[in-house]
Amino acid sequence: MHRCIQHKYYSSEGGREPYRRVFVNRSMTLETIGYYGFDMDYTLAEYRTPYMEAETAKYALERLVEMGYPKELKKTEYIASFPVRGLVFDRKLGNFLKLDTHGLVLTGCIGTRKLSREEIRDDYPTKFCKLFEKHTDGDSRFLQLFDTLFDTPKIFVTSRVIDWLERSSQYVKQPDGYYDNTTSLELTYSTIWADVRQAFEMVHTRGPLHSNIMKHPDLFISRNELLPQFLDYLRNSGKKVFMLTNSPYSYTNTVMKYLIDDLTGKPWQEYFDYIIVRACKPAFFQQGTPFRHINKTTGVANIGVYKSDSMIKGEIYCGGNCDLFCQLTGAEGPDILYFGDHIYGDVVRSKKTNGWKTFLVVPELNRELDVWTRESELFEKHHRLEKQLGDYQNISTNSFPCDSHIDAIRKLDKDRKLVVDEIDNKYNPYFGSVFRKGGRLSSFANQMDKYADIYSSSITNLLNYSLAHQFWSPPRLLPHESTVGQELDI
């Protein structure tokens, strides 16, 4: 870690490599966890990036062309370095934005063109945005949040449609979209997003994507050979293991057979005590529905709802709700550690509504760690500039600073911003790090910090720890604690 951020209470994690570590936001003792639950997509099943996203975007672009968008969109090559999760889309002004913890704009793009600091200042004079914002003219600006790994192709496709409109001589740019003078048709950013969303819904419900994954899972999914070992490790230690996924049974069955049956020769169902498909998260963690049985031959839910005082190992259930699940299994909120990749659907709702312990899967973490460790000189340079700025601010605090003093501060701040931009480009040339810009955390990092008890790039990294392991989070110091020495005589 870099000296500018390292805390004296951080440990070396017993020599574990950073890529195999589990990181801690809130202290937790695994010995108290009796139930381990797993989402499937991007959690048990690690999709091949960027192939999965590129194929999804390709099918969505084909749907948009069928809806009337230009055929040239079908030739669009996927730009893997463009989209990151945690962005919001301003449906009023057409910008994709990365926000900080407090809703201030850190950076943004219109299409795939990066917005300048001046453009951001013009569009957002206070730099402040929040998900629901009322304007003085009575209009409501809605910022669409993209916080899942399934969202990155949506960011790309929406941006490429805007790129096409920006270049088109047929459309005239308006404040909230584009106008076609020849046909008197208006295409607002809100309309564009509605069309893109519909195209993706068609891809995931009626398109060829799922059938192609089921035919060729090896093209779309990386098989983690440690997965069966990890699930065995949990069950052999007396833990209850369950799957809770929104995917339908036919798709789940095919994916899990590829991940486990083809590797071990054992049916994947034997690795789980309880299996729930089509769970309709996040509704599952709130009101939900009754449980129903799935016919394993047809993949269709049986008629009627499930009425019993327990859940049966080997049976497949669909729907349901958290309260009923806990009632049928004897689990209680703090006894459960749930693994998922979806900030809202998996982590926020299970934590806020039901008190489950949460493990967020962050595949991007390995790339972030690579930059963090490789570019230490840049981070040190940024730290030095911030320290120099702070030192200048403390000079002559009782008098108005002279012109040369102000000029020096401005130059240091300009140099600091250039270094921040250079660091951003090392992560992602459009939006920078998923987690921060300079010293400011992103809104995604804030959500992860608030609701994920622990996080890692892969669920099987937990194999590097004993099931009696006690995760300790580093102490959180407030500014008055981190900047004032305790040896002072107050």
C-alpha positions as CSV (number, residue, x, y, z in Angstrom):
1,M,0.0,0.0,0.0
2,H,1.0,3.6,-0.5
3,R,2.2,5.6,2.5
4,C,-0.4,8.3,1.8
5,I,-3.3,5.9,2.5
6,Q,-1.9,3.0,4.5
7,H,-3.1,2.8,8.0
8,K,-0.9,1.5,10.9
9,Y,-3.6,-1.1,11.8
10,Y,-3.6,-2.8,8.4
11,S,-2.0,-6.2,8.5
12,S,-0.1,-8.0,5.8
13,E,-2.8,-10.7,5.7
14,G,-0.3,-13.4,6.6
15,G,1.5,-13.1,3.3
16,R,-1.6,-13.7,1.1
17,E,-1.4,-12.2,-2.4
18,P,-3.7,-9.2,-2.9
19,Y,-5.5,-11.0,-5.7
20,R,-6.5,-13.8,-3.3
21,R,-7.5,-11.7,-0.4
22,V,-10.9,-11.0,1.1
23,F,-11.2,-7.3,2.1
24,V,-13.2,-6.2,5.1
25,N,-15.6,-3.3,5.7
26,R,-17.1,-4.6,8.9
27,S,-15.6,-7.1,11.3
28,M,-17.1,-10.6,11.1
29,T,-16.4,-14.0,12.6
30,L,-17.0,-16.8,10.2
31,E,-17.5,-19.2,13.1
32,T,-20.9,-17.6,13.7
33,I,-22.1,-18.1,10.2
34,G,-24.2,-21.2,9.7
35,Y,-25.7,-20.6,6.3
36,Y,-23.8,-19.7,3.1
37,G,-26.0,-18.4,0.2
38,F,-25.0,-17.8,-3.4
39,D,-26.3,-15.9,-6.4
40,M,-25.4,-17.6,-9.7
41,D,-24.6,-15.1,-12.4
42,Y,-21.2,-13.4,-12.0
43,T,-21.0,-15.2,-8.6
44,L,-20.9,-19.0,-8.9
45,A,-20.7,-18.5,-12.7
46,E,-17.8,-16.3,-13.7
47,Y,-18.6,-15.0,-17.2
48,R,-15.8,-14.4,-19.6
49,T,-15.2,-10.7,-19.9
50,P,-15.4,-8.9,-22.4
51,Y,-16.8,-11.7,-24.6
52,M,-20.0,-12.0,-22.7
53,E,-20.6,-8.2,-22.7
54,A,-19.7,-7.9,-26.4
55,E,-22.1,-10.6,-27.4
56,T,-24.9,-9.1,-25.3
57,A,-24.3,-5.7,-26.9
58,K,-24.3,-7.2,-30.4
59,Y,-27.7,-8.8,-29.9
60,A,-29.1,-5.6,-28.4
61,L,-27.9,-3.5,-31.4
62,E,-29.6,-6.0,-33.7
63,R,-32.8,-5.5,-31.8
64,L,-32.4,-1.7,-32.1
65,V,-32.0,-2.0,-35.9
66,E,-35.2,-4.1,-36.0
67,M,-36.9,-1.2,-34.1
68,G,-35.9,1.3,-36.7
69,Y,-32.4,2.5,-35.8
70,P,-29.8,2.6,-38.6
71,K,-28.2,-0.6,-39.9
72,E,-24.7,0.8,-39.4
73,L,-25.1,0.3,-35.7
74,K,-24.8,-3.5,-36.3
75,K,-21.2,-2.9,-37.4
76,T,-20.3,-1.4,-34.0
77,E,-17.2,-3.0,-32.4
78,Y,-17.5,-3.4,-28.6
79,I,-15.1,-1.1,-26.7
80,A,-14.2,-3.1,-23.6
81,S,-12.3,-0.2,-22.1
82,F,-15.3,2.1,-22.1
83,P,-18.0,1.1,-19.7
84,V,-17.6,0.7,-15.9
85,R,-20.3,-0.1,-13.5
86,G,-21.5,2.5,-10.9
87,L,-22.3,5.1,-13.5
88,V,-25.6,7.0,-13.8
89,F,-27.3,8.2,-17.0
90,D,-28.8,11.6,-17.0
91,R,-32.0,11.1,-19.1
92,K,-32.4,14.8,-19.5
93,L,-29.0,15.8,-20.8
94,G,-27.7,12.5,-22.1
95,N,-24.6,12.3,-20.0
96,F,-23.1,9.2,-18.4
97,L,-21.7,10.4,-15.1
98,K,-19.5,9.0,-12.3
99,L,-20.6,10.5,-9.0
100,D,-18.8,10.8,-5.7
101,T,-20.1,9.8,-2.3
102,H,-22.1,13.0,-2.0
103,G,-23.6,13.0,-5.5
104,L,-21.0,15.4,-7.0
105,V,-19.9,14.8,-10.6
106,L,-16.4,13.4,-10.8
107,T,-16.3,12.8,-14.5
108,G,-18.6,12.1,-17.5
109,C,-19.1,11.3,-21.1
110,I,-21.6,12.3,-23.8
111,G,-21.7,9.2,-26.0
112,T,-18.1,7.9,-25.8
113,R,-16.7,11.4,-25.8
114,K,-15.3,12.5,-22.5
115,L,-16.7,15.7,-21.1
116,S,-14.3,18.5,-20.2
117,R,-14.4,20.1,-16.8
118,E,-15.9,23.2,-18.4
119,E,-18.8,21.2,-20.0
120,I,-19.5,19.5,-16.6
121,R,-19.6,22.9,-15.0
122,D,-22.0,24.2,-17.6
123,D,-24.3,21.2,-17.3
124,Y,-24.1,21.0,-13.5
125,P,-23.2,24.4,-12.1
126,T,-23.1,23.1,-8.6
127,K,-21.6,19.8,-9.7
128,F,-24.4,18.2,-7.6
129,C,-26.7,15.4,-8.8
130,K,-29.0,13.0,-7.0
131,L,-31.1,10.2,-8.3
132,F,-34.3,12.3,-8.0
133,E,-34.0,16.0,-8.5
134,K,-36.8,18.5,-9.0
135,H,-36.0,21.5,-11.2
136,T,-37.3,25.1,-10.9
137,D,-39.3,24.6,-14.1
138,G,-41.2,21.7,-12.5
139,D,-39.4,19.1,-14.7
140,S,-37.9,16.0,-13.0
141,R,-34.5,14.8,-13.9
142,F,-34.1,11.1,-13.4
143,L,-30.7,9.6,-13.3
144,Q,-30.7,5.9,-14.2
145,L,-28.3,3.9,-12.1
146,F,-26.1,1.2,-13.7
147,D,-24.6,-0.7,-10.8
148,T,-24.4,-4.3,-12.0
149,L,-22.1,-6.2,-14.3
150,F,-25.0,-6.9,-16.6
151,D,-25.3,-3.1,-17.1
152,T,-22.0,-2.4,-18.8
153,P,-23.3,-3.5,-22.3
154,K,-26.3,-1.2,-21.8
155,I,-23.9,1.7,-21.1
156,F,-22.0,0.9,-24.2
157,V,-25.0,0.6,-26.5
158,T,-26.7,3.7,-25.3
159,S,-23.5,5.7,-25.8
160,R,-22.9,4.4,-29.3
161,V,-26.5,5.3,-30.3
162,I,-25.7,8.9,-29.0
163,D,-22.4,8.8,-30.9
164,W,-24.3,8.1,-34.1
165,L,-26.8,10.9,-33.5
166,E,-24.0,13.3,-32.7
167,R,-22.4,12.6,-36.1
168,S,-25.6,12.4,-38.1
169,S,-26.3,15.3,-40.4
170,Q,-30.0,14.3,-40.4
171,Y,-30.5,15.2,-36.7
172,V,-30.2,18.6,-35.0
173,K,-29.0,18.6,-31.4
174,Q,-31.5,19.9,-28.9
175,P,-30.9,20.4,-25.1
176,D,-32.7,17.1,-24.3
177,G,-32.0,15.1,-27.4
178,Y,-32.2,15.4,-31.2
179,Y,-34.7,16.6,-33.8
180,D,-35.1,15.4,-37.4
181,N,-36.1,18.4,-39.5
182,T,-37.1,16.2,-42.5
183,T,-39.6,14.1,-40.6
184,S,-40.4,16.4,-37.6
185,L,-39.4,13.5,-35.3
186,E,-37.9,14.1,-31.9
187,L,-35.6,11.6,-30.2
188,T,-34.9,12.5,-26.6
189,Y,-32.3,10.9,-24.4
190,S,-35.1,9.5,-22.3
191,T,-36.6,7.9,-25.4
192,I,-33.2,6.5,-26.4
193,W,-32.8,4.9,-23.1
194,A,-36.3,3.4,-23.2
195,D,-35.6,1.9,-26.6
196,V,-32.2,0.5,-25.4
197,R,-33.8,-1.0,-22.3
198,Q,-36.5,-2.6,-24.4
199,A,-33.9,-4.1,-26.7
200,F,-32.0,-5.6,-23.8
201,E,-35.2,-7.0,-22.3
202,M,-35.8,-8.7,-25.7
203,V,-32.3,-10.1,-25.7
204,H,-32.6,-11.6,-22.2
205,T,-36.2,-12.9,-22.6
206,R,-36.7,-13.8,-26.3
207,G,-33.3,-13.4,-27.9
208,P,-30.6,-16.0,-28.7
209,L,-28.2,-15.1,-26.0
210,H,-29.3,-17.6,-23.3
211,S,-29.7,-20.4,-25.9
212,N,-26.2,-19.7,-27.2
213,I,-24.8,-19.8,-23.6
214,M,-26.6,-23.1,-23.0
215,K,-25.2,-24.6,-26.2
216,H,-21.6,-23.3,-25.8
217,P,-21.1,-22.5,-22.1
218,D,-17.3,-22.8,-22.5
219,L,-17.3,-19.7,-24.7
220,F,-19.2,-17.6,-22.2
221,I,-18.2,-18.9,-18.7
222,S,-14.8,-19.5,-17.1
223,R,-14.9,-22.8,-15.2
224,N,-13.4,-22.3,-11.7
225,E,-11.9,-25.6,-10.7
226,L,-11.9,-24.5,-7.0
227,L,-15.7,-24.1,-6.9
228,P,-16.6,-27.7,-6.1
229,Q,-13.8,-27.8,-3.5
230,F,-15.1,-24.6,-1.9
231,L,-18.7,-25.9,-1.7
232,D,-17.5,-29.2,-0.3
233,Y,-15.4,-27.3,2.2
234,L,-18.5,-25.5,3.5
235,R,-20.7,-28.5,3.7
236,N,-18.1,-30.8,5.2
237,S,-17.7,-28.2,7.9
238,G,-21.3,-28.5,8.9
239,K,-22.5,-25.4,7.1
240,K,-25.8,-25.1,5.2
241,V,-25.3,-24.1,1.6
242,F,-28.1,-22.6,-0.6
243,M,-28.5,-21.1,-4.0
244,L,-30.7,-18.0,-4.5
245,T,-30.8,-16.9,-8.1
246,N,-33.2,-15.0,-10.4
247,S,-32.3,-17.2,-13.4
248,P,-34.9,-19.8,-14.5
249,Y,-34.2,-23.5,-13.7
250,S,-33.4,-24.7,-17.3
251,Y,-30.7,-22.1,-17.6
252,T,-29.4,-22.6,-14.1
253,N,-29.3,-26.4,-14.6
254,T,-27.2,-26.1,-17.8
255,V,-24.8,-23.6,-16.3
256,M,-24.3,-25.5,-13.1
257,K,-23.8,-28.8,-14.9
258,Y,-21.0,-27.2,-16.9
259,L,-19.4,-25.7,-13.7
260,I,-19.7,-28.8,-11.5
261,D,-21.1,-32.0,-13.1
262,D,-18.7,-32.0,-16.0
263,L,-15.8,-31.4,-13.6
264,T,-16.6,-33.8,-10.8
265,G,-19.0,-36.3,-12.2
266,K,-21.4,-35.6,-9.4
267,P,-24.8,-33.8,-9.8
268,W,-24.5,-30.1,-8.9
269,Q,-27.6,-30.3,-6.8
270,E,-25.7,-32.5,-4.2
271,Y,-23.5,-29.5,-3.3
272,F,-26.5,-27.4,-2.1
273,D,-29.0,-28.0,0.8
274,Y,-31.5,-25.6,-0.7
275,I,-32.0,-24.3,-4.3
276,I,-34.2,-21.4,-5.2
277,V,-34.5,-20.2,-8.8
278,R,-36.6,-17.3,-10.3
279,A,-36.4,-15.7,-6.8
280,C,-37.3,-12.2,-8.2
281,K,-34.7,-10.4,-6.1
282,P,-34.8,-7.7,-4.7
283,A,-38.6,-8.4,-4.1
284,F,-37.5,-11.7,-2.4
285,F,-36.0,-9.7,0.5
286,Q,-39.2,-7.6,0.9
287,Q,-42.7,-8.9,0.4
288,G,-41.8,-11.7,-2.1
289,T,-44.3,-14.5,-3.0
290,P,-45.1,-18.0,-1.8
291,F,-42.7,-20.8,-2.7
292,R,-43.5,-23.1,-5.6
293,H,-42.0,-26.5,-6.6
294,I,-40.2,-26.8,-9.9
295,N,-40.6,-29.9,-12.0
296,K,-37.0,-30.9,-12.7
297,T,-37.9,-32.7,-16.0
298,T,-39.9,-29.8,-17.6
299,G,-38.3,-26.9,-15.7
300,V,-41.9,-25.5,-15.1
301,A,-43.4,-24.6,-11.7
302,N,-45.9,-27.1,-10.5
303,I,-49.5,-26.0,-9.9
304,G,-50.2,-24.6,-6.4
305,V,-47.9,-23.1,-3.7
306,Y,-45.5,-25.0,-1.4
307,K,-47.0,-25.7,2.1
308,S,-44.7,-27.5,4.5
309,D,-42.7,-26.8,7.7
310,S,-39.3,-27.4,6.0
311,M,-37.4,-27.3,2.7
312,I,-36.3,-30.6,1.2
313,K,-32.7,-31.2,0.0
314,G,-32.6,-32.0,-3.7
315,E,-35.9,-30.2,-4.5
316,I,-36.0,-27.1,-6.6
317,Y,-38.1,-24.1,-5.5
318,C,-39.0,-20.9,-7.2
319,G,-40.2,-17.5,-6.0
320,G,-40.5,-17.3,-2.2
321,N,-39.5,-14.6,0.2
322,C,-36.9,-14.1,2.9
323,D,-39.2,-14.5,5.9
324,L,-40.6,-17.8,4.7
325,F,-37.1,-19.1,3.8
326,C,-35.8,-18.4,7.3
327,Q,-39.0,-20.0,8.8
328,L,-38.6,-23.2,6.7
329,T,-34.8,-23.5,7.3
330,G,-34.4,-22.2,10.8
331,A,-31.9,-19.5,9.6
332,E,-31.8,-16.1,11.1
333,G,-30.4,-12.9,9.5
334,P,-27.0,-12.7,11.3
335,D,-26.5,-16.5,10.7
336,I,-26.4,-16.0,6.9
337,L,-23.6,-14.9,4.7
338,Y,-24.9,-14.1,1.1
339,F,-22.5,-13.9,-1.9
340,G,-23.6,-11.7,-4.9
341,D,-22.4,-9.3,-7.5
342,H,-25.4,-7.0,-7.6
343,I,-25.1,-4.0,-5.2
344,Y,-28.8,-3.4,-4.9
345,G,-30.5,-6.7,-5.7
346,D,-28.0,-8.9,-3.7
347,V,-26.3,-6.7,-1.1
348,V,-28.3,-3.6,-0.1
349,R,-31.7,-5.3,0.2
350,S,-30.5,-8.4,2.1
351,K,-28.5,-6.2,4.5
352,K,-30.9,-3.4,5.1
353,T,-34.2,-5.3,5.2
354,N,-33.1,-8.6,6.7
355,G,-29.7,-8.1,8.4
356,W,-27.9,-10.8,6.4
357,K,-24.1,-10.7,6.3
358,T,-22.9,-9.8,2.8
359,F,-20.0,-10.7,0.5
360,L,-19.8,-8.6,-2.7
361,V,-18.1,-10.2,-5.7
362,V,-16.1,-7.5,-7.5
363,P,-14.3,-9.0,-10.6
364,E,-12.9,-5.6,-11.4
365,L,-10.9,-5.7,-8.3
366,N,-7.9,-7.5,-9.8
367,R,-7.5,-4.8,-12.5
368,E,-7.8,-2.1,-9.9
369,L,-5.2,-3.8,-7.6
370,D,-2.9,-4.1,-10.6
371,V,-2.9,-0.4,-11.2
372,W,-2.8,0.4,-7.5
373,T,0.3,-1.6,-6.9
374,R,2.1,-0.9,-10.3
375,E,1.7,2.9,-10.3
376,S,2.9,3.6,-6.8
377,E,5.1,6.5,-8.0
378,L,2.1,8.3,-9.4
379,F,0.1,7.9,-6.2
380,E,3.1,9.2,-4.2
381,K,3.4,12.2,-6.5
382,H,-0.3,12.9,-6.0
383,H,0.2,12.7,-2.2
384,R,3.2,15.1,-2.3
385,L,1.2,17.7,-4.3
386,E,-1.8,17.4,-1.9
387,K,0.6,17.8,1.1
388,Q,2.3,20.9,-0.6
389,L,-1.2,22.4,-1.1
390,G,-2.0,21.8,2.5
391,D,1.3,23.4,3.6
392,Y,0.6,26.5,1.5
393,Q,-2.8,26.8,3.0
394,N,-1.3,26.9,6.5
395,I,1.1,29.7,5.7
396,S,0.1,33.2,6.8
397,T,-3.3,32.1,7.9
398,N,-3.8,35.4,9.8
399,S,-3.2,37.6,6.8
400,F,-4.6,37.8,3.2
401,P,-2.3,35.8,0.9
402,C,-0.2,37.8,-1.6
403,D,-0.5,37.3,-5.4
404,S,2.6,35.1,-5.6
405,H,1.1,32.9,-2.9
406,I,-2.2,32.6,-4.7
407,D,-0.4,31.8,-8.0
408,A,1.7,29.1,-6.3
409,I,-1.5,27.5,-5.0
410,R,-3.2,27.6,-8.4
411,K,-0.2,26.0,-10.1
412,L,0.0,23.2,-7.5
413,D,-3.7,22.6,-7.9
414,K,-3.3,22.5,-11.7
415,D,-0.5,20.0,-11.3
416,R,-2.5,17.9,-8.9
417,K,-5.4,17.7,-11.4
418,L,-3.1,16.6,-14.2
419,V,-1.7,13.8,-12.0
420,V,-5.3,12.7,-11.1
421,D,-6.1,12.6,-14.8
422,E,-3.0,10.5,-15.5
423,I,-4.0,8.1,-12.7
424,D,-7.5,7.9,-14.1
425,N,-6.1,7.0,-17.5
426,K,-4.2,4.1,-16.0
427,Y,-7.5,2.6,-14.8
428,N,-9.9,3.5,-17.6
429,P,-9.4,6.3,-20.2
430,Y,-13.0,7.4,-20.0
431,F,-14.1,7.1,-16.3
432,G,-11.0,6.2,-14.4
433,S,-11.2,3.9,-11.3
434,V,-14.4,2.2,-10.4
435,F,-13.8,3.2,-6.8
436,R,-12.4,6.8,-6.8
437,K,-11.1,9.9,-8.5
438,G,-8.0,11.2,-6.8
439,G,-8.8,11.3,-3.1
440,R,-12.6,11.1,-3.5
441,L,-14.6,7.8,-3.4
442,S,-17.1,7.1,-6.1
443,S,-20.8,6.5,-5.2
444,F,-20.3,2.8,-6.1
445,A,-17.4,2.6,-3.6
446,N,-19.7,4.3,-1.0
447,Q,-22.4,1.7,-1.6
448,M,-19.9,-1.1,-1.3
449,D,-18.5,0.3,1.9
450,K,-21.9,0.8,3.5
451,Y,-23.5,-2.6,2.6
452,A,-20.9,-5.2,1.8
453,D,-19.4,-6.6,5.0
454,I,-16.6,-8.2,3.0
455,Y,-15.7,-8.3,-0.7
456,S,-13.3,-10.0,-3.1
457,S,-12.8,-10.7,-6.8
458,S,-14.0,-14.3,-6.4
459,I,-16.0,-16.3,-3.9
460,T,-13.3,-19.1,-3.9
461,N,-10.8,-16.6,-2.3
462,L,-12.5,-17.6,1.0
463,L,-10.7,-20.9,0.7
464,N,-7.6,-19.0,1.9
465,Y,-9.2,-18.6,5.3
466,S,-10.3,-20.9,8.1
467,L,-14.1,-21.1,8.7
468,A,-13.3,-19.9,12.2
469,H,-11.5,-16.8,10.8
470,Q,-12.2,-13.4,12.4
471,F,-12.2,-10.6,9.8
472,W,-11.2,-7.3,11.4
473,S,-11.9,-4.0,9.7
474,P,-9.4,-1.2,10.2
475,P,-10.5,1.5,12.6
476,R,-12.3,4.4,11.0
477,L,-10.9,7.7,12.1
478,L,-12.8,11.0,11.9
479,P,-10.8,14.0,10.6
480,H,-10.3,15.4,14.2
481,E,-8.9,12.0,15.1
482,S,-6.6,11.5,12.1
483,T,-5.1,15.0,12.1
484,V,-4.7,15.7,15.8
485,G,-2.1,13.8,17.8
486,Q,-3.3,12.1,21.0
487,E,-0.2,13.3,22.9
488,L,-1.6,16.8,23.0
489,D,-2.6,18.2,26.4
490,I,-6.2,19.3,25.8
